[in-house]
Amino acid sequence: MALFRNLILTAVLVGLIAGLLSAALQEFLTTPLVIQAEQIESRLPAPAATAPAHDDGHHHGPGWAPADGLERQVFTVLASLVGTIGFALIMLVAAELAGGLRNWRHGLAWGVAGFFIFVLAPSLGLPPELPAMPAADLVARQAWWLATAAATAVGIALLVFTESLVLAVFAVIVLVAPHLIGAPHPDDLTSPIPAALHQLFVVRVTMVSFIFWIVLGSLAGAFAPRFLARDELPAATARVN
């Protein structure tokens, strides 16, 4: 129970620090590009209605959304922090199952792995998108993203923690399989967003994500040896690295 509590507390601490840094970078580097794309989207003609209007006594509006300005910034940061704490917890649990983080350099390596798993590999098929850009079905994209992240995690784990040539070959197959299958994309890729704006957005999102994972991993590696008691780990999680 103490180990679980310390895992949660460490994840919250690491996630908050790395998440606040990431939120600050997003505010200056990526948010202005999103606002620019939203301005382009607002000038587009409204789509034509595909069915006759009717009144069923219910209102089907877009729902509540935070107002532009401070309110939007606060909710964006809060939502981002929830995600960063979740990523920190995933990393810490996975690292503990693999024997635990020894120092900040060890955590840095885990951060690089997290960047490959959750950012770089999925972005090869589904790069970050701006508002008004065409996109395939949301469920299909989420399924491909999750499958790609899971396949990348399995492939990296097999390459790092095993020495079998057969497993190494299998790891390579697992790594490339999602990309051979291909990510879902809409039939019409015509976009009102200038290509240069989208390219700049992809570069900045990737850069901010890389910094986030480097900081997250390094902090996790620095804090974990202090806050997580190794003697409380089950024997099945003995160090394999």
N, C-alpha and C positions, 0 to 999 in steps of 0.2 A: 504493500500500500504506500509506503514511503517513497519507493522508487517511482510509482505512478504519479504521485503528487509532485515529486521533483521534476519528472519529465514534463508535466504540464506547466509548471512554473518556469522552467528553463525555456520551453517553447514560447511562452508568452513574452518573456524578457527578450529573447533573441528576435522573435517575430516583430515585436514593437519597434526595436531599434532599427532593424533592417527595413521594416515596412515604412517607418517615418522617413527614412532616407530616400527610399524609392518613391514615396508620395511627393516629396519635395522635388526630386528630379523630374517626375512626371508633370508636375505643375508648370515647370519652366520649359520642358523639352517636348512633351507629347500633347498636353492639353491644348496649347494654342493651335496645333494642327487639327485636333478634333473639332475645335470651335470653328476653324476655317472651313472644314468639310461640312459642318452643320449649317453654316451660312450658305454654302452652295446648295445643300439639300433643300433649304427653305425657299430657294428661288425656283425650284423645279415645279412644273405644273402638277396639280393634284391628280391622282389616278382616277379614271372614270369609274363610275359605279357599275358593278357587274350584276346587280339584282335590284328590283324595284324597292323603293323605300317603304317601310311599314312601321307602325307603332305598336309594339307588343307590351308597352307599359314599363319596359326596362331601358336603361341607358347603357349603351355599349361604347363608351368613350375610351380613350387610350389609358385611362387610369391616372392615379396620382404620380407625380414626378417632382423631385425637389426643384425649387426655383433656381434660376441662374444666379451666379454670384456665390456668396459665402455659404448659403445653405447647400448648394450643389457640391461645393468643395468639401464641406464637412462630411456629407454622406458618402462621397467618393472615397475620402480617406478612411472612414470607418469600415466601409466594405472592403477596401484594400487591406486593411490591417487584419480583418478576419481571415482573409486568404493567406496572408503572410504567416500568421500564427499557425494556420493549418499546415502550410508547407514546412515550417520549422518542426512541428510535431512529427510529420512524416519522416523527415530526415533523421531526427533524433531516435525515433523508434527503430528505423531501419539500421542505423549505425549501431545501436545497442545490440540488436540481433546479430550483427556482424562482429561484435566484440567490443564496441565502444570507441568513442573518439579520444585520441591520445593528446592532441594539441591543436593549435590553430592551423598548422600546416596540413595536418590530417583532415581537419574540417574543411580547409580550402579545397582539397581534392574532392570531398563529397559535394561541395558547392558547385564545382565545375561539372560533376556528374549530374547534379540537379538541373543545371542550365541545359545540358544536352538533352535530358529526359523531358523536361517540361516546357522548354522554349525552342531550342534549335531544331530538334527532330520534327516536332509537329509543324513548325514554321516552314519547313521545306515543302510541305504540301498545302498548308493553310496559313499563309503569311498574315500578319495582323491587318485588319480591315478598318477602313474609315467609314463613317456614316455615308449613306447614299451609294455605296458600292454594292454591286450585285453579289449575292451569296446563295449557296445551295440550302437545302432544308436544314434547319437548326439541329434536329435530332441526328441526322446523318453526319453532320460535321462534328457534333459532340462525340458520337460513337467512334468515328475515325480518330479523333484527337486522343480519346482515352485509350484506344487500342494501340496507337502509335507510342504514347507515353509508356504504357505497360510493356510493350515489346522492346522498347529502348532500354528500360530498366532491367528487364530479364537479360537482354544481350550484354549489357555492360557488366552485370553481376557475374555472368558466366565467364566473361573474358578476364575479369579481375580475380575472382575467387576460385577458379578451377584451373587446372593445368592440363586437362585432357584435350588432345587435338580434335577429337570428334566433337566434343562440346564447344570448342572454339569455332569450328565450322558451322555447327548448329546455331551458335550465337550470331554469326554474321548473317545467316539466313533469316533469323528472327529480326535482326536490325533492319534489313532491307525489305522484308516482306510487306509492311504497310505502304511503302513507297512504290513497290511494284504493283500493288493493288490499285493505288491511287486514291487521293482525297476526293470527296464529292465537290463538284463545281457546277454552277448553273450553265445552261446551254448558251445563254447570251451573256458575254462578259463585257459588253459595252458599259462604260462607267462615265458619269459626269465629273468624277474626280480626276484632276490632272495626274498623269503618270508620275511626274516629278514630285508632287505632293505625297503620293502614296509611297514612293521609294524612300523619301526622307522620313516618313512616319515609320516604315519598317526598320530602317537603320536606327532610329532613335529608340524605338521600343526594344529592339534587340540589345542595344547598348545599355539602356536602363536595366533591363532584365539581367544582363551579365553582371553588372555592378551589384544588383540586389543579391544574386546567388553567391557571389564571391564574399560579400559581407556576411550574409546569412551563414554560410559554411564556416567562415573563419571565426565568427562569434560563437557558433555552436561548438566548434572545436576548442575554443578557449574556455567556455563556461562548463561544458559537460564534465570534464575531469574533476571540477570543484564541487558540482552540485549533485552528481549522480554517483551513488555508491555501487561500485562494481561487485561487491560481495553479496548484493541482494539479487543479482541476476541468476536465473535458473541455470543449472549445469548445461542444459541443451544449447545455451547461447554462449558457450565458451568461445574465446577468441579464435577466429579462423584466418585472420590476416596478420 
